[in-house]
Amino acid sequence: MTHAQYHLQDSTVGFSFEINYWFNMHHFLWMESFINVEKDSSLVGQKISGGSKKNLDQALEYYKKNLIAQNLRSSDYMTEFKHWITTQNLELDSIPAKFQEHIEVLQNVSSIYEASFWSKHKTACKKVIDDNIELIRQTEERFAYGIQKLTRQPWQPEKIKVDITYYGTATTWNFHHRPYTTIFPTHVVMTASGENDVEGNWVELLYHESAHHLIIGSSYFVGGTIKDVCEVLNIEPPRSFWHAYLFYLTGELARQIFIEESLPYETTYMQRTGVYGRYYSLLDTHLKAYMNRNITLEDATKKILTELNQ
C-alpha cells in the first residue's frame, strides 16, 4: 500500500470529516460506468494506454455488469459496502466474503486510480472541507439546538461521520452530484463537485443530511403530526411530504443563522433549485409561522394540507 490510502481528516464539535481513498475510487468507477452506459460518454479526460487501460476497462466492465443497477444512495449492498469500506485505512484486512471479488477489482485498478485521478480528487475534497469548516464551526451548535427544538427530537450525541467524495450519486433520472445519508448512526456522504457556487450552500446541505434522523416518514413528532392530521382530514399525505418539511425547516434555519454570521444567504437550496416547489409558498407561510412560534405544528400542517386539497 502507498500513502494514498491514508484517510485525510478534520473535525468540529459535531462532525468528523474523512476522505477515504477506496471509497472515492469506488464512486469514480460507479459513476464512470454509469455515464458510459447511460450517456455513451466518459469522465476520463486523459488517455490511458497499454496494460493500465486493460485493467481499467476490466474494472469498468465489472461495475457495468454487477453494480450500476444498484444506486449508491439506496441499495442494501452499496450501503453495507459503504459502511465497511469507509472504516478501512492502510490495509484492507479481513475482507468479508461478499466483498471479496469487488475488492479485488479495486485493488487491480488502484495503481491507475492513484497515478491518474486520486491527486485531483483528494485536492478537491480537501478544498471543500477547508472552504466550509469555519462556517460549520461558527454555526453547528446553533443549528443543532434550533432543529432539535423544531422537531422535538434529540440531535445525535456522538459526532456525525461525514465522508467526502469527488463524485456523488446519480440515477437514471438525475445526474446531479448529491449528498446522501444513512441513519442510526447518521453517516453522511457529501460531494466535492456540484452545489458549491453559492457560499453556504454546501453547509446547508450538510445540515439537511445530518438532520435526517430527526424527521422520518410517518414517525416522530414531525412525521407523526403529518400522519395524524391526514387521518383527521381523511386524506392521503403527498408523497415524501415529510421530506419537503425537512428541506424547508433545515434550509430556513440555516439561512437565518448564516445571516447572523453576516453571510448574505438570501435564498435556500429549496428556493434556488425548486425542489418540492409546489409546496414552497404554503410552507413559507405556515411553517415559518410555526418556526416563529405563532402557531403549532399541527395547526400549520392543517392549513397547508387544507389549502393543498382545495
C-alpha positions as CSV (number, residue, x, y, z in Angstrom):
1,M,0.0,0.0,0.0
2,T,1.1,3.6,-0.5
3,H,0.5,6.9,1.2
4,A,-2.6,7.3,-0.9
5,Q,-4.7,5.0,1.3
6,Y,-4.5,7.2,4.4
7,H,-7.6,8.9,5.5
8,L,-7.4,12.7,5.4
9,Q,-9.4,14.0,8.3
10,D,-10.7,17.1,10.0
11,S,-13.3,17.6,12.7
12,T,-15.5,20.0,14.5
13,V,-17.6,19.7,17.7
14,G,-20.3,17.7,15.9
15,F,-18.7,16.3,12.7
16,S,-15.9,14.1,11.7
17,F,-14.8,14.6,8.1
18,E,-13.0,11.9,6.2
19,I,-11.6,11.5,2.7
20,N,-11.2,7.8,2.0
21,Y,-9.2,6.6,-0.9
22,W,-11.0,3.4,-1.6
23,F,-14.4,5.0,-1.2
24,N,-13.5,7.7,-3.7
25,M,-12.3,5.1,-6.2
26,H,-15.5,3.1,-5.8
27,H,-17.6,6.2,-6.5
28,F,-15.4,7.1,-9.5
29,L,-15.7,3.6,-11.1
30,W,-19.5,3.5,-10.5
31,M,-20.0,7.0,-12.0
32,E,-17.8,6.3,-15.0
33,S,-19.6,3.1,-15.7
34,F,-22.9,4.7,-15.3
35,I,-22.1,7.6,-17.6
36,N,-20.7,5.1,-20.2
37,V,-23.9,3.2,-20.3
38,E,-26.5,6.0,-19.9
39,K,-24.8,8.7,-21.9
40,D,-22.2,6.9,-24.1
41,S,-19.6,9.3,-22.7
42,S,-16.7,9.3,-20.2
43,L,-15.4,11.1,-17.2
44,V,-11.8,10.0,-18.1
45,G,-10.2,13.0,-19.7
46,Q,-6.7,11.7,-20.3
47,K,-5.6,8.8,-22.4
48,I,-4.6,5.6,-20.6
49,S,-2.8,3.0,-22.6
50,G,-1.4,-0.5,-22.5
51,G,-2.0,-2.7,-19.5
52,S,-3.4,0.1,-17.5
53,K,-6.2,0.7,-20.0
54,K,-6.9,-3.0,-20.0
55,N,-7.2,-3.1,-16.1
56,L,-9.4,0.0,-16.1
57,D,-11.6,-1.5,-18.7
58,Q,-12.0,-4.7,-16.8
59,A,-12.9,-2.8,-13.6
60,L,-15.5,-0.8,-15.5
61,E,-17.0,-3.9,-17.1
62,Y,-17.3,-5.4,-13.6
63,Y,-19.2,-2.3,-12.4
64,K,-21.4,-2.2,-15.5
65,K,-22.3,-5.9,-15.2
66,N,-22.7,-6.1,-11.4
67,L,-23.1,-2.7,-9.8
68,I,-24.5,0.2,-11.8
69,A,-28.1,-1.1,-11.4
70,Q,-27.6,-0.6,-7.6
71,N,-27.9,3.0,-6.6
72,L,-25.2,4.4,-4.4
73,R,-27.8,6.0,-2.2
74,S,-30.3,3.2,-1.6
75,S,-29.0,-0.2,-2.5
76,D,-28.7,-2.6,0.5
77,Y,-25.4,-3.9,-0.9
78,M,-24.0,-0.4,-1.6
79,T,-25.0,0.7,1.9
80,E,-23.3,-2.2,3.6
81,F,-20.2,-1.8,1.4
82,K,-20.1,1.9,2.2
83,H,-20.1,1.2,5.9
84,W,-17.3,-1.3,5.6
85,I,-15.0,0.4,3.1
86,T,-15.1,3.7,4.9
87,T,-13.6,2.1,8.0
88,Q,-10.6,0.8,6.1
89,N,-7.4,2.7,6.1
90,L,-3.9,1.4,5.1
91,E,-4.8,-2.2,4.8
92,L,-7.9,-4.0,3.6
93,D,-7.8,-6.8,6.2
94,S,-10.5,-9.4,6.9
95,I,-12.4,-8.8,3.8
96,P,-16.0,-10.2,4.0
97,A,-16.7,-12.9,1.5
98,K,-19.5,-10.9,-0.1
99,F,-17.0,-8.1,-1.0
100,Q,-14.0,-10.3,-2.0
101,E,-14.5,-10.0,-5.8
102,H,-15.4,-6.3,-5.6
103,I,-12.2,-5.6,-3.5
104,E,-10.0,-7.5,-6.0
105,V,-11.4,-5.3,-8.7
106,L,-10.5,-2.1,-6.7
107,Q,-7.0,-3.5,-5.9
108,N,-6.3,-4.3,-9.5
109,V,-7.1,-0.8,-10.7
110,S,-5.7,1.0,-7.6
111,S,-2.3,2.0,-9.2
112,I,-4.1,3.5,-12.2
113,Y,-6.5,5.5,-10.0
114,E,-3.7,6.7,-7.8
115,A,-1.5,7.8,-10.7
116,S,-4.1,9.4,-12.8
117,F,-7.1,10.6,-10.7
118,W,-6.5,10.5,-6.9
119,S,-4.5,13.7,-6.6
120,K,-7.2,15.8,-8.3
121,H,-10.0,14.1,-6.3
122,K,-8.2,14.3,-3.0
123,T,-7.3,18.0,-3.5
124,A,-10.9,18.9,-4.4
125,C,-12.3,17.0,-1.4
126,K,-9.9,18.7,0.9
127,K,-10.7,22.1,-0.5
128,V,-14.4,21.8,0.0
129,I,-13.7,21.0,3.7
130,D,-11.3,23.9,4.0
131,D,-13.7,26.3,2.4
132,N,-16.6,25.4,4.7
133,I,-15.2,24.3,8.0
134,E,-15.1,27.7,9.7
135,L,-18.7,28.4,8.9
136,I,-19.6,25.0,10.3
137,R,-17.7,25.7,13.5
138,Q,-19.4,29.1,13.9
139,T,-22.9,27.7,13.3
140,E,-23.2,24.0,14.1
141,E,-24.3,24.3,17.7
142,R,-26.9,26.9,17.0
143,F,-28.2,24.7,14.1
144,A,-28.4,21.6,16.2
145,Y,-30.2,23.4,19.1
146,G,-32.6,25.0,16.7
147,I,-33.5,21.9,14.7
148,Q,-34.0,19.9,17.9
149,K,-36.5,22.5,19.1
150,L,-38.4,22.4,15.8
151,T,-38.5,18.6,15.5
152,R,-38.8,17.8,19.2
153,Q,-36.1,15.1,18.7
154,P,-32.6,14.9,20.1
155,W,-29.5,15.5,18.0
156,Q,-27.2,12.5,17.7
157,P,-24.9,12.6,20.7
158,E,-21.8,11.3,19.0
159,K,-20.0,13.1,16.2
160,I,-21.6,12.6,12.8
161,K,-19.3,10.8,10.4
162,V,-19.1,12.6,7.0
163,D,-17.3,11.0,4.1
164,I,-16.3,13.4,1.2
165,T,-16.1,12.0,-2.3
166,Y,-15.2,13.7,-5.5
167,Y,-18.1,12.2,-7.4
168,G,-21.6,11.8,-6.0
169,T,-24.7,9.8,-6.6
170,A,-26.7,9.6,-9.8
171,T,-29.8,7.8,-11.0
172,T,-31.4,7.3,-14.4
173,W,-33.4,10.5,-13.8
174,N,-30.9,12.7,-12.0
175,F,-27.2,13.2,-12.9
176,H,-26.5,15.8,-10.3
177,H,-23.9,15.1,-7.6
178,R,-25.9,14.9,-4.5
179,P,-25.2,14.1,-0.8
180,Y,-26.9,11.1,0.8
181,T,-27.3,9.7,4.2
182,T,-27.9,6.6,6.3
183,I,-29.1,6.8,9.9
184,F,-28.7,5.2,13.3
185,P,-26.0,6.2,13.4
186,T,-26.1,9.1,10.9
187,H,-23.5,8.7,8.2
188,V,-23.4,11.5,5.6
189,V,-21.7,11.3,2.2
190,M,-21.0,14.8,0.8
191,T,-19.5,15.5,-2.6
192,A,-16.8,17.9,-3.7
193,S,-18.3,18.6,-7.1
194,G,-21.6,20.3,-7.7
195,E,-23.7,22.7,-5.5
196,N,-20.7,24.8,-4.4
197,D,-21.2,28.0,-6.3
198,V,-23.3,29.7,-3.6
199,E,-21.3,30.3,-0.4
200,G,-23.1,28.5,2.4
201,N,-25.0,26.0,0.2
202,W,-22.6,23.1,1.0
203,V,-23.1,23.7,4.7
204,E,-26.9,24.0,4.3
205,L,-26.9,20.6,2.5
206,L,-24.7,19.1,5.2
207,Y,-27.1,20.3,7.9
208,H,-30.1,18.9,5.9
209,E,-28.5,15.5,5.6
210,S,-27.4,15.5,9.2
211,A,-31.0,16.1,10.4
212,H,-32.5,13.2,8.5
213,H,-32.7,11.1,11.7
214,L,-35.0,13.8,13.2
215,I,-37.8,13.6,10.7
216,I,-38.6,10.1,9.4
217,G,-41.6,9.3,7.2
218,S,-44.7,9.0,9.5
219,S,-42.7,8.6,12.7
220,Y,-41.5,11.0,15.4
221,F,-43.0,14.5,16.0
222,V,-43.0,16.0,12.5
223,G,-43.8,12.9,10.5
224,G,-46.3,11.8,13.2
225,T,-48.1,15.2,13.1
226,I,-48.4,15.0,9.3
227,K,-49.9,11.5,9.6
228,D,-52.2,12.4,12.4
229,V,-53.6,15.5,10.5
230,C,-54.1,13.5,7.4
231,E,-56.1,10.9,9.2
232,V,-58.3,13.5,10.8
233,L,-58.8,15.2,7.4
234,N,-59.3,11.8,5.8
235,I,-56.7,12.4,3.1
236,E,-53.5,10.7,1.9
237,P,-50.4,12.7,2.6
238,P,-48.5,13.9,-0.5
239,R,-45.6,11.5,-1.4
240,S,-42.5,12.2,0.8
241,F,-44.2,15.2,2.3
242,W,-42.1,14.9,5.4
243,H,-39.0,15.5,3.2
244,A,-40.4,18.8,2.0
245,Y,-40.7,19.8,5.7
246,L,-37.1,18.7,6.2
247,F,-35.9,20.8,3.3
248,Y,-37.8,23.9,4.5
249,L,-37.0,23.7,8.2
250,T,-33.3,22.9,7.8
251,G,-32.9,25.4,4.9
252,E,-34.7,28.3,6.6
253,L,-33.0,27.7,9.9
254,A,-29.5,27.6,8.2
255,R,-30.4,30.8,6.3
256,Q,-31.3,32.7,9.4
257,I,-28.1,31.5,11.2
258,F,-25.8,32.3,8.3
259,I,-27.3,35.8,8.1
260,E,-26.5,36.2,11.8
261,E,-22.9,35.4,10.8
262,S,-23.0,38.2,8.1
263,L,-23.2,35.8,5.3
264,P,-25.6,37.2,2.7
265,Y,-27.6,34.0,2.3
266,E,-30.9,35.3,1.0
267,T,-32.3,32.1,-0.6
268,T,-32.2,28.5,0.4
269,Y,-31.4,25.4,-1.6
270,M,-35.1,24.6,-1.8
271,Q,-35.8,28.1,-3.3
272,R,-32.9,28.1,-5.8
273,T,-33.5,24.6,-7.2
274,G,-37.3,24.3,-7.0
275,V,-37.2,21.0,-5.1
276,Y,-40.7,20.4,-3.8
277,G,-41.5,23.7,-5.4
278,R,-45.3,23.3,-5.5
279,Y,-45.3,23.3,-1.7
280,Y,-42.9,26.1,-1.1
281,S,-45.2,29.1,-0.8
282,L,-47.5,27.3,1.7
283,L,-44.6,26.1,3.7
284,D,-43.1,29.6,3.7
285,T,-46.3,31.0,5.1
286,H,-47.4,28.3,7.6
287,L,-44.1,26.6,8.6
288,K,-42.5,29.9,9.0
289,A,-45.3,30.9,11.4
290,Y,-44.5,27.7,13.3
291,M,-40.8,28.5,13.4
292,N,-41.7,31.9,14.8
293,R,-43.8,30.2,17.5
294,N,-47.0,31.9,16.2
295,I,-48.8,28.6,15.6
296,T,-48.5,25.0,16.5
297,L,-47.1,22.4,14.0
298,E,-50.5,20.7,14.0
299,D,-52.3,23.9,13.0
300,A,-49.7,24.8,10.5
301,T,-50.0,21.3,8.9
302,K,-53.8,21.5,8.8
303,K,-53.6,24.8,7.0
304,I,-51.0,23.6,4.5
305,L,-52.9,20.3,3.7
306,T,-56.3,22.0,3.6
307,E,-55.1,24.6,1.1
308,L,-53.3,21.9,-1.0
309,N,-56.5,19.9,-1.2
310,Q,-58.9,22.8,-2.1
